[in-house]
Amino acid sequence: MAEVPLSELDGLARRFAGDRHDAYSERALTRAYEEFVGRRRATIAPFQLLVDGKEYPNLYAAIGDPEVQFATAEIRLDPPPTTGPAWEFLRPVVRIVVRADGSTDLHPLVPGPPEHGIGRILLREHYLPRSRSEETRGAAGGTRIELPGTVATLQYGLETCRKQSLLPLSVALLVYLPDERLRYELDLVRSTLLADPRAGHLPVGRRVRRTSRVSWGVDRTVARGDLSLLTARCLEVLVESSGLTSVELAHVFGGVRELIDSALQGLVARQLVSFDRRTGIYKARIDAFLPTPTVPRATIAEPTVANPALRTSVQELIAAADARATCPLCGRPLPSGPRGILCERCAAEVNAT
């Protein structure tokens, strides 16, 4: 499989970032590129990219084309892969079609009707040009270029790349179905669909399927960008399990166990994960990714902070925001409590389509 040469990324960075991509930034891009291509993960198949009906050799060529609006994007596995162990923890597909509104079609590897869902892009690894002066100001506490930490639509992701001169190296395509969320990771430098890191390293039976509502909360947490890549991946695997040890996670991700331990301890400190010292098992705190349930004013406990009125106001604001949660397809209010990301009517229509 052909890799996008460093010169192509350098040219794109220079075109969009201008003076920000100085000699200092060039050296940083070289280091980031070499580190990325030096780490290889198991792949399922290379893919061809069609954007707005036109085929491009890679995503960077599409980003660099000013006529591209990303009204539609098609990821077509070519040559088509076969079924087998590489697809563990994934839904086998031969094509994925994403539209500007986020609607997504998964075309199964075995001939059959496509499955419909909602597609979003989650940035995995990237390079953001920064000049030496910008790095110096940022290190001294000055203004830094901040990326919007969000689970984005394809069009929004394209706009961010162009406005911020962002060079994505890998992304996760998240497809929300009525009952679960699927995650397809794409290596953009090599244009390949990556296997799930658990494939061949963890029994499929250890997976716990979570609702799209839970996954949406996890994805938004990861999208904020304040977790390292390894920490984020540990969190994602823990959420889709009933608990794992650091030894099991080290087997999944490879590398030095101390790095896994450090990532897990960080998640415990953030209260996203709990640790049982007796068994050595780490478990995700699923309630941390669910919306706060609606709490009547009369039942709110007396706060112990300096400003009780402010504490009560914030609690009520959070409860009210969750009460106004709506279906992303039709805009109807969603019921309170645990639920899917779609309302019952849209979920039924998606299943029936």
Disulfide bonds with the S-S distance in Angstrom:
none
